[in-house]
């Protein structure tokens, strides 16, 4: 809490399940954007995205699907193993694991 004369400010720092899911979705987008760079895609290229993830991360991706597809220019998002010969990455964050793959659409 901060007090400045007649004003008092208090911050609530509780992480709700919704905030946790939003954070996972944002971190997922960052990982996809990194993979786009690694795959040497143009910033305007549309992609097909393949995702295998632990239940918590999968739920976050499903909940924030519209945000994720808009931010990453994904035209097709499949919860399936990436096919052979596509750019892939395996990663772990916030105790969630994922394998993602992408290909230019």
SEMI-962124 format. One record per atom (N, C-alpha, C, O): residue number from 0; residue in three letters; chain; atom name; x, y, z. Coordinates in pm, whole numbers, plus 50000, padded with zeros to 5 digits. Layout:
// SEMI-962124
(NUM 'ALA' 'A' 'CA' (X Y Z)),
...
***
This chain:
// SEMI-962124
(0 'UNK' 'A' 'N' (50083 49882 50000)),
(0 'UNK' 'A' 'CA' (50000 50000 50000)),
(0 'UNK' 'A' 'C' (50088 50124 50000)),
(0 'UNK' 'A' 'O' (50196 50127 50059)),
(1 'UNK' 'A' 'N' (50039 50225 49934)),
(1 'UNK' 'A' 'CA' (50109 50353 49931)),
(1 'UNK' 'A' 'C' (50013 50462 49976)),
(1 'UNK' 'A' 'O' (49896 50462 49940)),
(2 'UNK' 'A' 'N' (50064 50552 50054)),
(2 'UNK' 'A' 'CA' (49982 50659 50107)),
(2 'UNK' 'A' 'C' (50047 50792 50073)),
(2 'UNK' 'A' 'O' (50165 50814 50103)),
(3 'UNK' 'A' 'N' (49970 50881 50009)),
(3 'UNK' 'A' 'CA' (50021 51014 49974)),
(3 'UNK' 'A' 'C' (49914 51115 50014)),
(3 'UNK' 'A' 'O' (49824 51146 49936)),
(4 'UNK' 'A' 'N' (49924 51165 50133)),
(4 'UNK' 'A' 'CA' (49825 51262 50181)),
(4 'UNK' 'A' 'C' (49688 51197 50193)),
(4 'UNK' 'A' 'O' (49672 51100 50268)),
(5 'UNK' 'A' 'N' (49591 51249 50119)),
(5 'UNK' 'A' 'CA' (49453 51199 50126)),
(5 'UNK' 'A' 'C' (49431 51079 50034)),
(5 'UNK' 'A' 'O' (49321 51024 50031)),
(6 'UNK' 'A' 'N' (49532 51038 49960)),
(6 'UNK' 'A' 'CA' (49517 50928 49864)),
(6 'UNK' 'A' 'C' (49584 50801 49914)),
(6 'UNK' 'A' 'O' (49692 50806 49972)),
(7 'UNK' 'A' 'N' (49518 50690 49891)),
(7 'UNK' 'A' 'CA' (49569 50561 49931)),
(7 'UNK' 'A' 'C' (49557 50467 49811)),
(7 'UNK' 'A' 'O' (49450 50459 49750)),
(8 'UNK' 'A' 'N' (49663 50398 49778)),
(8 'UNK' 'A' 'CA' (49660 50303 49667)),
(8 'UNK' 'A' 'C' (49697 50165 49720)),
(8 'UNK' 'A' 'O' (49790 50150 49799)),
(9 'UNK' 'A' 'N' (49623 50065 49676)),
(9 'UNK' 'A' 'CA' (49650 49927 49714)),
(9 'UNK' 'A' 'C' (49653 49842 49588)),
(9 'UNK' 'A' 'O' (49570 49860 49498)),
(10 'UNK' 'A' 'N' (49747 49751 49581)),
(10 'UNK' 'A' 'CA' (49758 49662 49467)),
(10 'UNK' 'A' 'C' (49721 49521 49510)),
(10 'UNK' 'A' 'O' (49766 49473 49614)),
(11 'UNK' 'A' 'N' (49640 49456 49430)),
(11 'UNK' 'A' 'CA' (49607 49316 49454)),
(11 'UNK' 'A' 'C' (49699 49235 49363)),
(11 'UNK' 'A' 'O' (49696 49250 49241)),
(12 'UNK' 'A' 'N' (49779 49149 49422)),
(12 'UNK' 'A' 'CA' (49878 49074 49345)),
(12 'UNK' 'A' 'C' (49845 48926 49334)),
(12 'UNK' 'A' 'O' (49931 48845 49301)),
(13 'UNK' 'A' 'N' (49721 48890 49362)),
(13 'UNK' 'A' 'CA' (49680 48751 49351)),
(13 'UNK' 'A' 'C' (49672 48711 49204)),
(13 'UNK' 'A' 'O' (49618 48784 49121)),
(14 'UNK' 'A' 'N' (49727 48595 49173)),
(14 'UNK' 'A' 'CA' (49719 48543 49037)),
(14 'UNK' 'A' 'C' (49599 48450 49028)),
(14 'UNK' 'A' 'O' (49597 48343 49089)),
(15 'UNK' 'A' 'N' (49500 48491 48950)),
(15 'UNK' 'A' 'CA' (49382 48409 48929)),
(15 'UNK' 'A' 'C' (49414 48306 48821)),
(15 'UNK' 'A' 'O' (49510 48324 48746)),
(16 'UNK' 'A' 'N' (49336 48200 48811)),
(16 'UNK' 'A' 'CA' (49356 48103 48703)),
(16 'UNK' 'A' 'C' (49350 48169 48565)),
(16 'UNK' 'A' 'O' (49422 48129 48473)),
(17 'UNK' 'A' 'N' (49265 48270 48550)),
(17 'UNK' 'A' 'CA' (49254 48340 48422)),
(17 'UNK' 'A' 'C' (49383 48415 48388)),
(17 'UNK' 'A' 'O' (49428 48413 48274)),
(18 'UNK' 'A' 'N' (49442 48480 48488)),
(18 'UNK' 'A' 'CA' (49569 48552 48466)),
(18 'UNK' 'A' 'C' (49683 48456 48435)),
(18 'UNK' 'A' 'O' (49768 48485 48352)),
(19 'UNK' 'A' 'N' (49683 48342 48501)),
(19 'UNK' 'A' 'CA' (49786 48242 48475)),
(19 'UNK' 'A' 'C' (49774 48191 48332)),
(19 'UNK' 'A' 'O' (49875 48177 48262)),
(20 'UNK' 'A' 'N' (49651 48162 48287)),
(20 'UNK' 'A' 'CA' (49630 48117 48149)),
(20 'UNK' 'A' 'C' (49672 48223 48048)),
(20 'UNK' 'A' 'O' (49733 48191 47946)),
(21 'UNK' 'A' 'N' (49641 48348 48077)),
(21 'UNK' 'A' 'CA' (49680 48456 47987)),
(21 'UNK' 'A' 'C' (49833 48466 47978)),
(21 'UNK' 'A' 'O' (49888 48487 47869)),
(22 'UNK' 'A' 'N' (49900 48451 48090)),
(22 'UNK' 'A' 'CA' (50046 48453 48090)),
(22 'UNK' 'A' 'C' (50105 48339 48009)),
(22 'UNK' 'A' 'O' (50202 48358 47936)),
(23 'UNK' 'A' 'N' (50046 48219 48023)),
(23 'UNK' 'A' 'CA' (50091 48105 47944)),
(23 'UNK' 'A' 'C' (50072 48130 47795)),
(23 'UNK' 'A' 'O' (50159 48098 47714)),
(24 'UNK' 'A' 'N' (49958 48188 47760)),
(24 'UNK' 'A' 'CA' (49930 48217 47618)),
(24 'UNK' 'A' 'C' (50030 48317 47563)),
(24 'UNK' 'A' 'O' (50078 48301 47450)),
(25 'UNK' 'A' 'N' (50062 48419 47638)),
(25 'UNK' 'A' 'CA' (50159 48519 47592)),
(25 'UNK' 'A' 'C' (50299 48458 47576)),
(25 'UNK' 'A' 'O' (50369 48488 47479)),
(26 'UNK' 'A' 'N' (50336 48373 47669)),
(26 'UNK' 'A' 'CA' (50467 48307 47658)),
(26 'UNK' 'A' 'C' (50468 48210 47541)),
(26 'UNK' 'A' 'O' (50569 48196 47473)),
(27 'UNK' 'A' 'N' (50357 48144 47516)),
(27 'UNK' 'A' 'CA' (50344 48055 47400)),
(27 'UNK' 'A' 'C' (50363 48134 47271)),
(27 'UNK' 'A' 'O' (50435 48090 47182)),
(28 'UNK' 'A' 'N' (50300 48250 47261)),
(28 'UNK' 'A' 'CA' (50316 48336 47143)),
(28 'UNK' 'A' 'C' (50462 48372 47124)),
(28 'UNK' 'A' 'O' (50512 48370 47011)),
(29 'UNK' 'A' 'N' (50531 48406 47230)),
(29 'UNK' 'A' 'CA' (50673 48440 47219)),
(29 'UNK' 'A' 'C' (50753 48323 47161)),
(29 'UNK' 'A' 'O' (50840 48343 47077)),
(30 'UNK' 'A' 'N' (50723 48202 47207)),
(30 'UNK' 'A' 'CA' (50793 48083 47156)),
(30 'UNK' 'A' 'C' (50763 48061 47008)),
(30 'UNK' 'A' 'O' (50852 48026 46931)),
(31 'UNK' 'A' 'N' (50639 48082 46968)),
(31 'UNK' 'A' 'CA' (50603 48067 46826)),
(31 'UNK' 'A' 'C' (50675 48172 46742)),
(31 'UNK' 'A' 'O' (50727 48141 46635)),
(32 'UNK' 'A' 'N' (50680 48295 46791)),
(32 'UNK' 'A' 'CA' (50749 48402 46717)),
(32 'UNK' 'A' 'C' (50898 48371 46703)),
(32 'UNK' 'A' 'O' (50957 48397 46598)),
(33 'UNK' 'A' 'N' (50959 48316 46807)),
(33 'UNK' 'A' 'CA' (51099 48276 46800)),
(33 'UNK' 'A' 'C' (51119 48168 46694)),
(33 'UNK' 'A' 'O' (51216 48171 46619)),
(34 'UNK' 'A' 'N' (51027 48073 46688)),
(34 'UNK' 'A' 'CA' (51036 47965 46589)),
(34 'UNK' 'A' 'C' (51017 48021 46448)),
(34 'UNK' 'A' 'O' (51082 47975 46354)),
(35 'UNK' 'A' 'N' (50928 48118 46433)),
(35 'UNK' 'A' 'CA' (50911 48182 46301)),
(35 'UNK' 'A' 'C' (51044 48242 46254)),
(35 'UNK' 'A' 'O' (51080 48229 46138)),
(36 'UNK' 'A' 'N' (51115 48309 46345)),
(36 'UNK' 'A' 'CA' (51244 48369 46311)),
(36 'UNK' 'A' 'C' (51346 48261 46273)),
(36 'UNK' 'A' 'O' (51418 48274 46174)),
(37 'UNK' 'A' 'N' (51351 48156 46353)),
(37 'UNK' 'A' 'CA' (51443 48045 46327)),
(37 'UNK' 'A' 'C' (51415 47981 46191)),
(37 'UNK' 'A' 'O' (51507 47940 46121)),
(38 'UNK' 'A' 'N' (51287 47975 46154)),
(38 'UNK' 'A' 'CA' (51247 47915 46026)),
(38 'UNK' 'A' 'C' (51266 48013 45911)),
(38 'UNK' 'A' 'O' (51239 47979 45795)),
(39 'UNK' 'A' 'N' (51315 48133 45942)),
(39 'UNK' 'A' 'CA' (51344 48235 45841)),
(39 'UNK' 'A' 'C' (51219 48276 45762)),
(39 'UNK' 'A' 'O' (51225 48297 45641)),
(40 'UNK' 'A' 'N' (51107 48288 45832)),
(40 'UNK' 'A' 'CA' (50984 48332 45767)),
(40 'UNK' 'A' 'C' (50980 48484 45761)),
(40 'UNK' 'A' 'O' (51036 48552 45846)),
(41 'UNK' 'A' 'N' (50913 48534 45661)),
(41 'UNK' 'A' 'CA' (50888 48678 45650)),
(41 'UNK' 'A' 'C' (50785 48716 45756)),
(41 'UNK' 'A' 'O' (50701 48634 45793)),
(42 'UNK' 'A' 'N' (50789 48839 45803)),
(42 'UNK' 'A' 'CA' (50696 48883 45908)),
(42 'UNK' 'A' 'C' (50550 48875 45864)),
(42 'UNK' 'A' 'O' (50461 48868 45949)),
(43 'UNK' 'A' 'N' (50525 48877 45734)),
(43 'UNK' 'A' 'CA' (50387 48873 45685)),
(43 'UNK' 'A' 'C' (50342 48732 45646)),
(43 'UNK' 'A' 'O' (50226 48714 45607)),
(44 'UNK' 'A' 'N' (50430 48633 45655)),
(44 'UNK' 'A' 'CA' (50394 48496 45616)),
(44 'UNK' 'A' 'C' (50289 48439 45709)),
(44 'UNK' 'A' 'O' (50300 48450 45831)),
(45 'UNK' 'A' 'N' (50188 48377 45651)),
(45 'UNK' 'A' 'CA' (50087 48303 45727)),
(45 'UNK' 'A' 'C' (50142 48163 45753)),
(45 'UNK' 'A' 'O' (50219 48110 45673)),
(46 'UNK' 'A' 'N' (50100 48102 45865)),
(46 'UNK' 'A' 'CA' (50153 47971 45901)),
(46 'UNK' 'A' 'C' (50043 47873 45938)),
(46 'UNK' 'A' 'O' (49930 47910 45969)),
(47 'UNK' 'A' 'N' (50081 47745 45933)),
(47 'UNK' 'A' 'CA' (50003 47637 45992)),
(47 'UNK' 'A' 'C' (50083 47596 46114)),
(47 'UNK' 'A' 'O' (50204 47575 46105)),
(48 'UNK' 'A' 'N' (50016 47583 46228)),
(48 'UNK' 'A' 'CA' (50082 47558 46356)),
(48 'UNK' 'A' 'C' (50035 47426 46413)),
(48 'UNK' 'A' 'O' (49915 47398 46418)),
(49 'UNK' 'A' 'N' (50131 47344 46457)),
(49 'UNK' 'A' 'CA' (50102 47214 46517)),
(49 'UNK' 'A' 'C' (50150 47219 46661)),
(49 'UNK' 'A' 'O' (50261 47265 46689)),
(50 'UNK' 'A' 'N' (50066 47170 46754)),
(50 'UNK' 'A' 'CA' (50095 47184 46897)),
(50 'UNK' 'A' 'C' (50069 47053 46970)),
(50 'UNK' 'A' 'O' (49963 46992 46956)),
(51 'UNK' 'A' 'N' (50168 47010 47047)),
(51 'UNK' 'A' 'CA' (50153 46904 47145)),
(51 'UNK' 'A' 'C' (50195 46967 47277)),
(51 'UNK' 'A' 'O' (50308 47014 47290)),
(52 'UNK' 'A' 'N' (50105 46968 47375)),
(52 'UNK' 'A' 'CA' (50134 47039 47501)),
(52 'UNK' 'A' 'C' (50073 46967 47620)),
(52 'UNK' 'A' 'O' (49979 46889 47607)),
(53 'UNK' 'A' 'N' (50129 46997 47736)),
(53 'UNK' 'A' 'CA' (50072 46946 47860)),
(53 'UNK' 'A' 'C' (49933 47006 47879)),
(53 'UNK' 'A' 'O' (49902 47110 47821)),
(54 'UNK' 'A' 'N' (49848 46943 47961)),
(54 'UNK' 'A' 'CA' (49708 46987 47973)),
(54 'UNK' 'A' 'C' (49690 47135 48009)),
(54 'UNK' 'A' 'O' (49601 47200 47953)),
(55 'UNK' 'A' 'N' (49771 47189 48099)),
(55 'UNK' 'A' 'CA' (49754 47328 48138)),
(55 'UNK' 'A' 'C' (49782 47425 48025)),
(55 'UNK' 'A' 'O' (49709 47522 48005)),
(56 'UNK' 'A' 'N' (49888 47398 47950)),
(56 'UNK' 'A' 'CA' (49922 47484 47837)),
(56 'UNK' 'A' 'C' (49822 47467 47724)),
(56 'UNK' 'A' 'O' (49784 47564 47658)),
(57 'UNK' 'A' 'N' (49779 47344 47700)),
(57 'UNK' 'A' 'CA' (49678 47321 47595)),
(57 'UNK' 'A' 'C' (49550 47397 47626)),
(57 'UNK' 'A' 'O' (49490 47457 47537)),
(58 'UNK' 'A' 'N' (49509 47396 47752)),
(58 'UNK' 'A' 'CA' (49388 47470 47791)),
(58 'UNK' 'A' 'C' (49406 47620 47768)),
(58 'UNK' 'A' 'O' (49314 47687 47722)),
(59 'UNK' 'A' 'N' (49525 47672 47798)),
(59 'UNK' 'A' 'CA' (49552 47815 47776)),
(59 'UNK' 'A' 'C' (49549 47848 47628)),
(59 'UNK' 'A' 'O' (49496 47952 47589)),
(60 'UNK' 'A' 'N' (49607 47761 47545)),
(60 'UNK' 'A' 'CA' (49607 47784 47401)),
(60 'UNK' 'A' 'C' (49464 47779 47347)),
(60 'UNK' 'A' 'O' (49426 47862 47264)),
(61 'UNK' 'A' 'N' (49386 47684 47394)),
(61 'UNK' 'A' 'CA' (49246 47675 47349)),
(61 'UNK' 'A' 'C' (49167 47799 47391)),
(61 'UNK' 'A' 'O' (49091 47853 47311)),
(62 'UNK' 'A' 'N' (49185 47843 47514)),
(62 'UNK' 'A' 'CA' (49112 47959 47565)),
(62 'UNK' 'A' 'C' (49149 48087 47490)),
(62 'UNK' 'A' 'O' (49064 48170 47462)),
(63 'UNK' 'A' 'N' (49277 48101 47457)),
(63 'UNK' 'A' 'CA' (49326 48223 47393)),
(63 'UNK' 'A' 'C' (49361 48200 47245)),
(63 'UNK' 'A' 'O' (49449 48266 47190)),
(64 'UNK' 'A' 'N' (49292 48109 47183)),
(64 'UNK' 'A' 'CA' (49317 48071 47044)),
(64 'UNK' 'A' 'C' (49311 48191 46949)),
(64 'UNK' 'A' 'O' (49399 48206 46865)),
(65 'UNK' 'A' 'N' (49210 48274 46962)),
(65 'UNK' 'A' 'CA' (49196 48390 46873)),
(65 'UNK' 'A' 'C' (49315 48486 46887)),
(65 'UNK' 'A' 'O' (49368 48534 46787)),
(66 'UNK' 'A' 'N' (49356 48512 47009)),
(66 'UNK' 'A' 'CA' (49471 48598 47033)),
(66 'UNK' 'A' 'C' (49597 48537 46971)),
(66 'UNK' 'A' 'O' (49673 48606 46902)),
(67 'UNK' 'A' 'N' (49619 48410 46996)),
(67 'UNK' 'A' 'CA' (49739 48342 46947)),
(67 'UNK' 'A' 'C' (49743 48340 46795)),
(67 'UNK' 'A' 'O' (49846 48372 46736)),
(68 'UNK' 'A' 'N' (49633 48305 46732)),
(68 'UNK' 'A' 'CA' (49633 48297 46585)),
(68 'UNK' 'A' 'C' (49651 48436 46523)),
(68 'UNK' 'A' 'O' (49716 48448 46419)),
(69 'UNK' 'A' 'N' (49595 48538 46584)),
(69 'UNK' 'A' 'CA' (49610 48674 46531)),
(69 'UNK' 'A' 'C' (49755 48722 46546)),
(69 'UNK' 'A' 'O' (49811 48781 46453)),
(70 'UNK' 'A' 'N' (49814 48699 46661)),
(70 'UNK' 'A' 'CA' (49951 48747 46688)),
(70 'UNK' 'A' 'C' (50056 48675 46604)),
(70 'UNK' 'A' 'O' (50159 48733 46570)),
(71 'UNK' 'A' 'N' (50030 48548 46572)),
(71 'UNK' 'A' 'CA' (50131 48468 46503)),
(71 'UNK' 'A' 'C' (50098 48446 46355)),
(71 'UNK' 'A' 'O' (50171 48375 46285)),
(72 'UNK' 'A' 'N' (49989 48506 46308)),
(72 'UNK' 'A' 'CA' (49944 48491 46169)),
(72 'UNK' 'A' 'C' (49919 48345 46134)),
(72 'UNK' 'A' 'O' (49953 48299 46025)),
(73 'UNK' 'A' 'N' (49858 48274 46227)),
(73 'UNK' 'A' 'CA' (49826 48133 46208)),
(73 'UNK' 'A' 'C' (49690 48120 46141)),
(73 'UNK' 'A' 'O' (49591 48174 46189)),
(74 'UNK' 'A' 'N' (49687 48048 46029)),
(74 'UNK' 'A' 'CA' (49561 48024 45959)),
(74 'UNK' 'A' 'C' (49503 47888 45994)),
(74 'UNK' 'A' 'O' (49384 47863 45973)),
(75 'UNK' 'A' 'N' (49587 47801 46049)),
(75 'UNK' 'A' 'CA' (49540 47668 46089)),
(75 'UNK' 'A' 'C' (49619 47625 46212)),
(75 'UNK' 'A' 'O' (49742 47620 46208)),
(76 'UNK' 'A' 'N' (49548 47594 46321)),
(76 'UNK' 'A' 'CA' (49611 47549 46445)),
(76 'UNK' 'A' 'C' (49559 47409 46475)),
(76 'UNK' 'A' 'O' (49439 47390 46494)),
(77 'UNK' 'A' 'N' (49650 47312 46479)),
(77 'UNK' 'A' 'CA' (49611 47173 46505)),
(77 'UNK' 'A' 'C' (49681 47123 46631)),
(77 'UNK' 'A' 'O' (49800 47146 46650)),
(78 'UNK' 'A' 'N' (49606 47056 46716)),
(78 'UNK' 'A' 'CA' (49665 46991 46832)),
(78 'UNK' 'A' 'C' (49705 46851 46788)),
(78 'UNK' 'A' 'O' (49635 46752 46812)),
(79 'UNK' 'A' 'N' (49821 46846 46722)),
(79 'UNK' 'A' 'CA' (49873 46722 46667)),
(79 'UNK' 'A' 'C' (50024 46734 46657)),
(79 'UNK' 'A' 'O' (50079 46844 46657)),
(80 'UNK' 'A' 'N' (50090 46620 46648)),
(80 'UNK' 'A' 'CA' (50235 46620 46632)),
(80 'UNK' 'A' 'C' (50271 46684 46499)),
(80 'UNK' 'A' 'O' (50203 46662 46399)),
(81 'UNK' 'A' 'N' (50377 46761 46498)),
(81 'UNK' 'A' 'CA' (50420 46824 46373)),
(81 'UNK' 'A' 'C' (50461 46718 46271)),
(81 'UNK' 'A' 'O' (50522 46617 46307)),
(82 'UNK' 'A' 'N' (50427 46739 46145)),
(82 'UNK' 'A' 'CA' (50471 46644 46042)),
(82 'UNK' 'A' 'C' (50622 46653 46021)),
(82 'UNK' 'A' 'O' (50687 46746 46069)),
(83 'UNK' 'A' 'N' (50675 46557 45949)),
(83 'UNK' 'A' 'CA' (50819 46555 45921)),
(83 'UNK' 'A' 'C' (50858 46676 45837)),
(83 'UNK' 'A' 'O' (50778 46729 45760)),
(84 'UNK' 'A' 'N' (50980 46719 45854)),
(84 'UNK' 'A' 'CA' (51041 46826 45775)),
(84 'UNK' 'A' 'C' (50972 46962 45788)),
(84 'UNK' 'A' 'O' (50962 47038 45692)),
(85 'UNK' 'A' 'N' (50925 46993 45909)),
(85 'UNK' 'A' 'CA' (50878 47129 45936)),
(85 'UNK' 'A' 'C' (50963 47184 46051)),
(85 'UNK' 'A' 'O' (51022 47107 46127)),
(86 'UNK' 'A' 'N' (50968 47314 46064)),
(86 'UNK' 'A' 'CA' (51043 47376 46175)),
(86 'UNK' 'A' 'C' (50975 47338 46306)),
(86 'UNK' 'A' 'O' (50854 47359 46322)),
(87 'UNK' 'A' 'N' (51051 47284 46399)),
(87 'UNK' 'A' 'CA' (50994 47243 46527)),
(87 'UNK' 'A' 'C' (51083 47288 46642)),
(87 'UNK' 'A' 'O' (51201 47318 46625)),
(88 'UNK' 'A' 'N' (51022 47293 46759)),
(88 'UNK' 'A' 'CA' (51097 47320 46881)),
(88 'UNK' 'A' 'C' (51024 47251 46996)),
(88 'UNK' 'A' 'O' (50901 47248 47001)),
(89 'UNK' 'A' 'N' (51103 47197 47088)),
(89 'UNK' 'A' 'CA' (51051 47145 47214)),
(89 'UNK' 'A' 'C' (51095 47242 47321)),
(89 'UNK' 'A' 'O' (51210 47287 47322)),
(90 'UNK' 'A' 'N' (51004 47275 47412)),
(90 'UNK' 'A' 'CA' (51038 47373 47513)),
(90 'UNK' 'A' 'C' (50958 47345 47640)),
(90 'UNK' 'A' 'O' (50862 47269 47640)),
(91 'UNK' 'A' 'N' (51001 47410 47748)),
(91 'UNK' 'A' 'CA' (50933 47399 47876)),
(91 'UNK' 'A' 'C' (50940 47533 47946)),
(91 'UNK' 'A' 'O' (51046 47597 47951)),
(92 'UNK' 'A' 'N' (50827 47576 48002)),
(92 'UNK' 'A' 'CA' (50822 47697 48082)),
(92 'UNK' 'A' 'C' (50705 47687 48178)),
(92 'UNK' 'A' 'O' (50603 47626 48147)),
(93 'UNK' 'A' 'N' (50720 47746 48294)),
(93 'UNK' 'A' 'CA' (50616 47746 48398)),
(93 'UNK' 'A' 'C' (50564 47604 48424)),
(93 'UNK' 'A' 'O' (50444 47585 48443)),
(94 'UNK' 'A' 'N' (50654 47506 48424)),
(94 'UNK' 'A' 'CA' (50621 47364 48448)),
(94 'UNK' 'A' 'C' (50530 47305 48340)),
(94 'UNK' 'A' 'O' (50468 47201 48362)),
(95 'UNK' 'A' 'N' (50522 47369 48226)),
(95 'UNK' 'A' 'CA' (50444 47319 48112)),
(95 'UNK' 'A' 'C' (50541 47282 48001)),
(95 'UNK' 'A' 'O' (50641 47351 47980)),
(96 'UNK' 'A' 'N' (50512 47173 47931)),
(96 'UNK' 'A' 'CA' (50597 47128 47822)),
(96 'UNK' 'A' 'C' (50520 47136 47691)),
(96 'UNK' 'A' 'O' (50398 47123 47688)),
(97 'UNK' 'A' 'N' (50596 47158 47583)),
(97 'UNK' 'A' 'CA' (50531 47166 47452)),
(97 'UNK' 'A' 'C' (50628 47127 47342)),
(97 'UNK' 'A' 'O' (50749 47140 47355)),
(98 'UNK' 'A' 'N' (50571 47081 47235)),
(98 'UNK' 'A' 'CA' (50641 47066 47109)),
(98 'UNK' 'A' 'C' (50555 47140 47008)),
(98 'UNK' 'A' 'O' (50436 47112 46995)),
(99 'UNK' 'A' 'N' (50615 47234 46936)),
(99 'UNK' 'A' 'CA' (50540 47305 46834)),
(99 'UNK' 'A' 'C' (50614 47293 46701)),
(99 'UNK' 'A' 'O' (50737 47284 46696)),
(100 'UNK' 'A' 'N' (50538 47293 46598)),
(100 'UNK' 'A' 'CA' (50593 47291 46464)),
(100 'UNK' 'A' 'C' (50514 47387 46379)),
(100 'UNK' 'A' 'O' (50396 47409 46403)),
(101 'UNK' 'A' 'N' (50581 47444 46279)),
(101 'UNK' 'A' 'CA' (50509 47534 46190)),
(101 'UNK' 'A' 'C' (50562 47522 46049)),
(101 'UNK' 'A' 'O' (50676 47483 46024)),
(102 'UNK' 'A' 'N' (50474 47556 45957)),
(102 'UNK' 'A' 'CA' (50506 47555 45816)),
(102 'UNK' 'A' 'C' (50434 47672 45752)),
(102 'UNK' 'A' 'O' (50324 47710 45794)),
(103 'UNK' 'A' 'N' (50496 47729 45651)),
(103 'UNK' 'A' 'CA' (50434 47841 45580)),
(103 'UNK' 'A' 'C' (50306 47791 45514)),
(103 'UNK' 'A' 'O' (50305 47685 45451)),
(104 'UNK' 'A' 'N' (50200 47867 45529)),
(104 'UNK' 'A' 'CA' (50069 47826 45474)),
(104 'UNK' 'A' 'C' (50062 47855 45326)),
(104 'UNK' 'A' 'O' (49960 47827 45263)),
***
